[in-house]
Amino acid sequence: MSMTSAERRQRIDQYERGPLRIHDALNLVPDEAVKWRPAPGKWTVHEVIIHCADSETNSHMRIRYLLGEDDALIVGYDQDRWANVLGYHDLPLEPALATVRAVRANTLPLLRRLTEQQWNRTGRHTEFGAIAGAAVVLVLAAIAAGYGPAWRASRIDPWNALRHE
């Protein structure tokens, strides 16, 4: 995936704002709705945040493997299984938020100094095939940006509607 240096800076800036976007999105959710499940099999806001911590720590290492290893193998994982087996619903929220902040703060200086060649290094993902370091950052940047609107539509509005019936 080829990007101009301006596009890369924009994505890195978006990546940097991720923890704040998650914090702001969480502040939109009433406390009583954080652990509310919108439908069977759907995650609560609480579980999404716990997942963010696991996703961030995985991505933290994925970027490093892509940079540090030739033909790095990036192992996928079943996020729904992790949520169930690891008991996301019962894990504490604040350490997960702190993990997201810390991992991004640790990765940001690395991203800012990558050369064009490093930015485009590739590896193999067990589910998706060839993957570049740029793709990992793009995905993470985009995900955090969508939490506020997504939570309003899928969690907050339905919770409020049920509460006022």
C-alpha positions as CSV (number, residue, x, y, z in Angstrom):
1,M,0.0,0.0,0.0
2,S,1.6,3.2,-1.2
3,M,1.0,6.5,0.5
4,T,2.4,9.9,0.2
5,S,4.3,11.3,3.2
6,A,1.4,13.7,3.8
7,E,-1.1,10.8,3.9
8,R,1.2,8.9,6.2
9,R,1.4,11.8,8.6
10,Q,-2.3,12.1,8.5
11,R,-2.8,8.5,9.4
12,I,-0.2,8.6,12.1
13,D,-1.9,11.7,13.6
14,Q,-5.2,9.9,13.5
15,Y,-3.6,6.9,15.2
16,E,-2.2,9.2,17.9
17,R,-5.8,10.6,18.5
18,G,-7.2,7.0,18.9
19,P,-7.1,6.9,22.7
20,L,-8.8,10.3,23.0
21,R,-11.4,9.2,20.5
22,I,-12.1,6.0,22.5
23,H,-12.3,8.1,25.7
24,D,-14.7,10.6,24.1
25,A,-16.8,7.8,22.7
26,L,-17.0,6.2,26.1
27,N,-18.1,9.5,27.7
28,L,-21.1,9.4,25.4
29,V,-22.3,6.1,26.9
30,P,-24.4,6.4,30.1
31,D,-22.7,4.4,33.0
32,E,-25.7,2.1,33.2
33,A,-25.3,1.2,29.5
34,V,-21.6,0.4,29.4
35,K,-22.3,-3.3,30.1
36,W,-25.6,-3.5,28.3
37,R,-25.7,-6.1,25.5
38,P,-27.6,-4.8,22.5
39,A,-28.4,-8.3,21.3
40,P,-27.3,-11.9,21.9
41,G,-23.8,-12.4,20.5
42,K,-23.2,-8.6,20.3
43,W,-20.5,-7.1,22.5
44,T,-21.1,-4.5,25.2
45,V,-19.2,-1.2,25.1
46,H,-17.2,-2.6,28.0
47,E,-16.2,-5.7,26.0
48,V,-15.2,-3.5,23.0
49,I,-12.8,-1.5,25.2
50,I,-11.3,-4.7,26.6
51,H,-10.9,-5.9,23.1
52,C,-9.2,-2.7,22.1
53,A,-6.5,-3.4,24.7
54,D,-5.9,-6.9,23.3
55,S,-6.0,-5.6,19.7
56,E,-3.5,-2.8,20.5
57,T,-1.0,-5.1,22.2
58,N,-1.3,-7.5,19.2
59,S,-0.8,-4.7,16.7
60,H,2.1,-3.3,18.8
61,M,3.9,-6.5,18.2
62,R,2.7,-7.0,14.6
63,I,4.3,-3.7,13.6
64,R,7.5,-4.7,15.2
65,Y,7.6,-8.2,13.6
66,L,6.9,-6.6,10.2
67,L,9.9,-4.2,10.8
68,G,12.3,-6.6,12.5
69,E,11.8,-9.9,10.8
70,D,12.1,-10.9,7.1
71,D,8.8,-12.4,5.8
72,A,7.2,-12.0,9.3
73,L,4.3,-14.3,10.1
74,I,1.5,-12.4,11.6
75,V,-0.9,-14.7,13.5
76,G,-4.6,-13.9,13.4
77,Y,-6.8,-14.6,16.4
78,D,-10.5,-15.3,17.0
79,Q,-11.6,-12.1,18.7
80,D,-15.0,-13.6,19.8
81,R,-13.3,-16.6,21.3
82,W,-10.9,-14.3,23.2
83,A,-13.8,-12.3,24.5
84,N,-15.5,-15.4,25.8
85,V,-12.5,-17.4,27.0
86,L,-10.8,-14.4,28.6
87,G,-14.1,-13.1,30.1
88,Y,-14.0,-9.6,28.7
89,H,-17.3,-8.7,30.4
90,D,-15.7,-9.2,33.9
91,L,-12.3,-7.6,33.3
92,P,-11.6,-4.0,34.6
93,L,-12.1,-1.2,32.2
94,E,-9.5,1.3,33.4
95,P,-6.4,-0.9,32.9
96,A,-7.7,-1.6,29.3
97,L,-7.9,2.1,28.6
98,A,-4.5,2.6,30.1
99,T,-3.1,-0.2,27.9
100,V,-4.4,1.5,24.8
101,R,-2.9,4.8,25.8
102,A,0.5,3.3,26.8
103,V,0.8,1.0,23.7
104,R,0.0,3.8,21.3
105,A,2.4,6.2,23.1
106,N,5.1,3.6,22.8
107,T,4.5,2.9,19.1
108,L,4.0,6.5,18.0
109,P,7.7,7.6,18.0
110,L,8.5,4.4,16.0
111,L,5.9,5.2,13.4
112,R,7.0,8.8,13.1
113,R,10.6,7.9,12.2
114,L,9.9,5.0,9.7
115,T,11.5,5.3,6.4
116,E,9.6,4.7,3.2
117,Q,11.2,1.3,2.9
118,Q,10.3,0.4,6.4
119,W,6.8,1.7,6.0
120,N,6.2,-0.7,3.1
121,R,7.8,-3.8,4.6
122,T,5.5,-6.8,4.3
123,G,4.8,-10.1,6.0
124,R,2.2,-12.8,5.9
125,H,-1.0,-12.8,7.9
126,T,-2.5,-16.2,8.6
127,E,-5.9,-15.1,7.5
128,F,-5.4,-12.3,5.0
129,G,-2.2,-13.2,3.3
130,A,0.3,-10.4,2.5
131,I,0.2,-7.5,4.8
132,A,2.2,-4.3,5.1
133,G,3.1,-2.2,8.2
134,A,1.1,0.6,6.7
135,A,-2.0,-1.6,6.7
136,V,-1.8,-2.2,10.5
137,V,-1.7,1.5,11.2
138,L,-4.5,2.3,8.8
139,V,-6.8,-0.3,10.4
140,L,-6.0,0.9,13.9
141,A,-6.5,4.6,13.0
142,A,-9.8,4.0,11.3
143,I,-11.3,1.8,14.0
144,A,-10.9,4.2,16.9
145,A,-12.3,7.1,14.8
146,G,-15.6,5.3,14.3
147,Y,-16.4,4.4,17.9
148,G,-18.4,7.5,18.8
149,P,-20.9,7.3,15.9
150,A,-21.0,3.5,16.0
151,W,-21.8,3.4,19.7
152,R,-24.4,6.0,19.4
153,A,-26.2,4.0,16.6
154,S,-25.7,0.5,18.0
155,R,-25.6,0.9,21.8
156,I,-26.7,4.3,23.1
157,D,-29.9,5.0,21.0
158,P,-31.3,1.4,21.4
159,W,-30.5,1.5,25.2
160,N,-32.3,4.8,25.6
161,A,-35.2,3.6,23.6
162,L,-35.6,0.5,25.8
163,R,-35.3,2.5,28.9
164,H,-38.0,4.9,27.9
165,E,-40.6,2.3,26.7
